[in-house]
Amino acid sequence: MKRKYMMLFRMISGRKQPGNDIDVYLSPLIKDLKLMWDQGVEVFDRFANQTFKLHAMLLCTINDFPGYGNLSGYSVSQQLKHGRKTVYLRHQRFLRSHHPYRRLKKSFNGHQEASGPPTPLTGVEVYER
């Protein structure tokens, strides 16, 4: 009998967020996930009154853009010089090639967007990453 379990892990934002020490904060979770993927962990099922080997993997993460930047070490946002506004860079590349917003330099980061959207990854490429 196959059993499916879900583990939720939540990061708390604000003053107490780990910031640049995210690797230290997440290292116990990563260590546990590696163990549960490679070897599994013996777990007792009270209902069936038996033990079984539990394996686990990280299926996906859901982040806002600042959280994504913190987790990956890659920032997709920029703070405007003369205001308190945060802008997200290179999103014009998802517009069609002749869209008028692609040529707007002043309204964005001073650059005209010439490249197209990234090629979507296949399932195998996602798994390998």
Secondary structure, DSSP 8 states (H G I E B T S, - for coil): -------------STTS-GGGHHHHHHHHHHHHHHHHHT-EEEEETTTTEEEEE----------HHHHHHHHS---EEE-TTSS-EEETTGGGGS-TT-GGGG-STTTTS------------HHHHHH-
